[in-house]
Amino acid sequence: MFQSVLKHESGKFLKLGLAMAAIAAAVFVLAEQTGNARFSFWLDYVFGLGAGGLALWLAWYGVRRRRYATGGGKLTGWLSAHVYIGLAAVIVTAFHAGPEFGANVHTLAFVLFLFTSASGALGLILILVIPPRIARTADGRTLDAMVQQIAEINRESRALASPLDDDANRLVRRSVQYTPVTVGFWRRLMGWYNDSFMEEAAVGMRRYAEGGGKNADIARQIVVLLARKSDLLAAARRHVQLQTVLQAWRVLHIPATLAFLAALFVHVFVVHYYW
């Protein structure tokens, strides 16, 4: 997918982005060489309108992404355009801002646009890298399917443990009750889980199996089930962690985009009504 996004339709949007950046650079250099204040004044407005229009078009990508969620080809094309036209927009915005920076809303809008663009570049990497990793981790299974398999193992373990003594049943019961797939946001993101009860159950069941007796075979079966459950939990939790990484990026990128748009509208208002 990485190649298809960056080289979509033989790099059509790469060429468009380069052309936009080159034209903006040529016009900016021409304005600097002429030294015509009136020409520079109107050129600054043109750069501002162009940068603002591109920024609004880029912000609209989130809506289009949901609309074309089922159309892979269209989504790849829009994403490719979003990447290269976004890079061109950064250059156009820089020419509009010029070297004039200060503690004001205009500089704030420019900084927020750069931050939003940087977070967007991070999002591109995540969007291209994480889905294939999820597919490899899940081995073709959905998260719901893995959770269902874990629930079936829990039921089977409880049923197998019923003939065993109270201590064995307590071990198995605690391994069922305290091995969640989903937890709080930060624990999901960092992969922090406490599997001590399941480890305790596995050790206890091995002890029962090694001790022999009529229930040794049952204990061995539970040990096998716990091992399967451990593998499923690892895959399901990795799946959830990767999804949470994307969620964390959206928590960063979407508010940054909204903050930039708010600063942009204030910038436009101040320029037109107070300058």
Contacts in CASP RR format, 6 or more apart in sequence:
PFRMAT RR
TARGET T0000
AUTHOR 0000-0000-0000
METHOD contacts of the structure
MODEL  1
MFQSVLKHESGKFLKLGLAMAAIAAAVFVLAEQTGNARFSFWLDYVFGLG
AGGLALWLAWYGVRRRRYATGGGKLTGWLSAHVYIGLAAVIVTAFHAGPE
FGANVHTLAFVLFLFTSASGALGLILILVIPPRIARTADGRTLDAMVQQI
AEINRESRALASPLDDDANRLVRRSVQYTPVTVGFWRRLMGWYNDSFMEE
AAVGMRRYAEGGGKNADIARQIVVLLARKSDLLAAARRHVQLQTVLQAWR
VLHIPATLAFLAALFVHVFVVHYYW
1 76 0 8 1.000
1 128 0 8 1.000
1 131 0 8 1.000
1 132 0 8 1.000
2 128 0 8 1.000
4 76 0 8 1.000
5 76 0 8 1.000
5 77 0 8 1.000
5 79 0 8 1.000
5 80 0 8 1.000
5 83 0 8 1.000
5 124 0 8 1.000
5 128 0 8 1.000
6 14 0 8 1.000
6 80 0 8 1.000
6 83 0 8 1.000
7 14 0 8 1.000
8 76 0 8 1.000
8 77 0 8 1.000
8 80 0 8 1.000
9 77 0 8 1.000
9 80 0 8 1.000
11 80 0 8 1.000
12 80 0 8 1.000
13 77 0 8 1.000
13 80 0 8 1.000
13 81 0 8 1.000
13 83 0 8 1.000
13 84 0 8 1.000
13 85 0 8 1.000
14 80 0 8 1.000
14 84 0 8 1.000
16 81 0 8 1.000
16 84 0 8 1.000
16 85 0 8 1.000
16 88 0 8 1.000
17 84 0 8 1.000
17 85 0 8 1.000
17 87 0 8 1.000
17 88 0 8 1.000
18 84 0 8 1.000
18 88 0 8 1.000
20 85 0 8 1.000
20 88 0 8 1.000
20 91 0 8 1.000
20 92 0 8 1.000
21 87 0 8 1.000
21 88 0 8 1.000
21 91 0 8 1.000
21 92 0 8 1.000
24 47 0 8 1.000
24 88 0 8 1.000
24 91 0 8 1.000
24 92 0 8 1.000
24 95 0 8 1.000
25 91 0 8 1.000
25 95 0 8 1.000
27 43 0 8 1.000
28 43 0 8 1.000
28 47 0 8 1.000
28 95 0 8 1.000
31 39 0 8 1.000
31 40 0 8 1.000
31 43 0 8 1.000
32 40 0 8 1.000
34 40 0 8 1.000
44 96 0 8 1.000
47 92 0 8 1.000
47 93 0 8 1.000
47 95 0 8 1.000
47 96 0 8 1.000
48 92 0 8 1.000
48 93 0 8 1.000
48 96 0 8 1.000
50 92 0 8 1.000
50 96 0 8 1.000
51 89 0 8 1.000
51 92 0 8 1.000
51 93 0 8 1.000
51 96 0 8 1.000
52 93 0 8 1.000
52 264 0 8 1.000
54 85 0 8 1.000
54 86 0 8 1.000
54 88 0 8 1.000
54 89 0 8 1.000
54 92 0 8 1.000
54 93 0 8 1.000
55 89 0 8 1.000
55 93 0 8 1.000
55 113 0 8 1.000
55 260 0 8 1.000
55 261 0 8 1.000
55 264 0 8 1.000
56 261 0 8 1.000
57 85 0 8 1.000
58 82 0 8 1.000
58 85 0 8 1.000
58 86 0 8 1.000
58 89 0 8 1.000
59 257 0 8 1.000
59 261 0 8 1.000
61 78 0 8 1.000
61 79 0 8 1.000
61 82 0 8 1.000
64 78 0 8 1.000
65 75 0 8 1.000
65 78 0 8 1.000
65 79 0 8 1.000
68 74 0 8 1.000
68 75 0 8 1.000
68 78 0 8 1.000
69 75 0 8 1.000
79 124 0 8 1.000
79 127 0 8 1.000
83 124 0 8 1.000
86 117 0 8 1.000
87 117 0 8 1.000
89 117 0 8 1.000
90 113 0 8 1.000
90 114 0 8 1.000
90 117 0 8 1.000
93 110 0 8 1.000
93 113 0 8 1.000
94 110 0 8 1.000
97 106 0 8 1.000
97 107 0 8 1.000
97 110 0 8 1.000
100 106 0 8 1.000
101 107 0 8 1.000
101 110 0 8 1.000
105 263 0 8 1.000
105 266 0 8 1.000
105 267 0 8 1.000
105 270 0 8 1.000
106 267 0 8 1.000
106 270 0 8 1.000
106 271 0 8 1.000
108 263 0 8 1.000
109 260 0 8 1.000
109 263 0 8 1.000
109 264 0 8 1.000
109 266 0 8 1.000
109 267 0 8 1.000
112 256 0 8 1.000
112 259 0 8 1.000
112 260 0 8 1.000
112 263 0 8 1.000
113 260 0 8 1.000
113 264 0 8 1.000
115 256 0 8 1.000
115 260 0 8 1.000
116 253 0 8 1.000
116 256 0 8 1.000
116 257 0 8 1.000
116 260 0 8 1.000
119 249 0 8 1.000
119 252 0 8 1.000
119 253 0 8 1.000
119 256 0 8 1.000
120 253 0 8 1.000
122 249 0 8 1.000
122 253 0 8 1.000
123 249 0 8 1.000
123 253 0 8 1.000
126 245 0 8 1.000
126 246 0 8 1.000
126 249 0 8 1.000
127 246 0 8 1.000
130 242 0 8 1.000
130 245 0 8 1.000
130 246 0 8 1.000
133 242 0 8 1.000
134 239 0 8 1.000
134 242 0 8 1.000
134 243 0 8 1.000
137 235 0 8 1.000
137 238 0 8 1.000
137 239 0 8 1.000
137 242 0 8 1.000
138 146 0 8 1.000
138 235 0 8 1.000
138 239 0 8 1.000
139 235 0 8 1.000
141 149 0 8 1.000
141 235 0 8 1.000
143 236 0 8 1.000
143 239 0 8 1.000
143 240 0 8 1.000
146 181 0 8 1.000
146 232 0 8 1.000
146 235 0 8 1.000
146 236 0 8 1.000
146 239 0 8 1.000
147 181 0 8 1.000
147 236 0 8 1.000
149 232 0 8 1.000
150 179 0 8 1.000
150 181 0 8 1.000
150 229 0 8 1.000
150 232 0 8 1.000
150 233 0 8 1.000
150 236 0 8 1.000
153 225 0 8 1.000
153 228 0 8 1.000
153 229 0 8 1.000
153 232 0 8 1.000
154 176 0 8 1.000
154 229 0 8 1.000
156 225 0 8 1.000
157 172 0 8 1.000
157 175 0 8 1.000
157 176 0 8 1.000
157 222 0 8 1.000
157 225 0 8 1.000
157 226 0 8 1.000
157 229 0 8 1.000
158 172 0 8 1.000
158 173 0 8 1.000
158 176 0 8 1.000
160 172 0 8 1.000
160 218 0 8 1.000
160 221 0 8 1.000
160 222 0 8 1.000
160 225 0 8 1.000
161 168 0 8 1.000
161 169 0 8 1.000
161 171 0 8 1.000
161 172 0 8 1.000
161 173 0 8 1.000
161 218 0 8 1.000
161 222 0 8 1.000
162 169 0 8 1.000
163 215 0 8 1.000
163 218 0 8 1.000
164 172 0 8 1.000
164 208 0 8 1.000
164 215 0 8 1.000
164 218 0 8 1.000
164 219 0 8 1.000
168 204 0 8 1.000
168 205 0 8 1.000
168 208 0 8 1.000
168 215 0 8 1.000
168 219 0 8 1.000
171 197 0 8 1.000
171 200 0 8 1.000
171 201 0 8 1.000
171 204 0 8 1.000
171 205 0 8 1.000
172 201 0 8 1.000
172 205 0 8 1.000
172 222 0 8 1.000
174 197 0 8 1.000
174 200 0 8 1.000
174 201 0 8 1.000
175 197 0 8 1.000
175 198 0 8 1.000
175 200 0 8 1.000
175 201 0 8 1.000
175 202 0 8 1.000
175 226 0 8 1.000
177 197 0 8 1.000
178 194 0 8 1.000
178 197 0 8 1.000
178 198 0 8 1.000
179 193 0 8 1.000
179 195 0 8 1.000
179 197 0 8 1.000
179 198 0 8 1.000
179 229 0 8 1.000
179 233 0 8 1.000
180 193 0 8 1.000
181 233 0 8 1.000
181 236 0 8 1.000
181 237 0 8 1.000
181 240 0 8 1.000
182 188 0 8 1.000
182 240 0 8 1.000
183 192 0 8 1.000
183 193 0 8 1.000
185 244 0 8 1.000
185 247 0 8 1.000
185 248 0 8 1.000
186 192 0 8 1.000
187 193 0 8 1.000
188 237 0 8 1.000
188 240 0 8 1.000
188 241 0 8 1.000
188 244 0 8 1.000
189 241 0 8 1.000
189 244 0 8 1.000
189 245 0 8 1.000
189 248 0 8 1.000
191 237 0 8 1.000
191 241 0 8 1.000
193 233 0 8 1.000
193 237 0 8 1.000
195 230 0 8 1.000
195 233 0 8 1.000
198 226 0 8 1.000
198 229 0 8 1.000
198 230 0 8 1.000
198 233 0 8 1.000
201 222 0 8 1.000
201 226 0 8 1.000
202 223 0 8 1.000
202 226 0 8 1.000
202 227 0 8 1.000
202 230 0 8 1.000
204 219 0 8 1.000
205 219 0 8 1.000
205 220 0 8 1.000
205 222 0 8 1.000
205 223 0 8 1.000
205 226 0 8 1.000
206 219 0 8 1.000
206 223 0 8 1.000
208 215 0 8 1.000
208 216 0 8 1.000
208 219 0 8 1.000
209 216 0 8 1.000
209 217 0 8 1.000
209 219 0 8 1.000
209 220 0 8 1.000
209 223 0 8 1.000
210 216 0 8 1.000
END
